[in-house]
Amino acid sequence: MDLFFRTFLPAAAEAGLAEPILSRHLPVFRRSVAADDHTVLVARCIRPDAPVSGGHLLLLTAHRLVVTQQSRLLHRLSLHLNTDLRHLNNVSWAPDPRLPVMEFTATAVDGVRERYLIRAGRRQPVVHLDALLNHVFLGADVPEPQVAARPQEARRPKFSPAVAI
């Protein structure tokens, strides 16, 4: 088993992706990414400028950004973007911890500005997505995800007392 496959499966599980989705997209990713490339992020995303174009799946490795597209009507799979990270310009992302999405934008080598809304998975909060993107594009350290000691603590909302003025 090569490095790409060993790191792809945990990243996909962290995003909460179902096995049928992975089995459809994996052959396209395999053709696009080298066997010795480390998978950093796998996530569902949409293009806000083309919302009816279908669902997209984003794969970010240490060296490449690959985005696949599945059409809504016929469920056909196509490669939307496949580029080396060195060929991306004006890369930016805007995390919003209140929402389960993050806007990611970059200019491809052909001059087209790509814009995606990355959906955070069940086990992948927006803060963790921000840390992964910081690690890949800025070289920052990725903090370990904080796990609650008991499952009840993760579900129980924390309220602070209201103060009337």
Secondary structure, 3 states (H helix, E strand, C coil): CCHHHHHHHHHHHHHCCCHHHHHHHHHHHHHHCCCCCCEEEEEEEECCCCHHHCEEEEEEECCEEEEEEECCCCCCEEEEEEEEHHHCEEEEEEECCCCCEEEEEEECCCCCEEEEEEECCCCCCHHHHHHHHHHHHHCCCCCCCCCCCCHHHHHCCCCCCCCCC
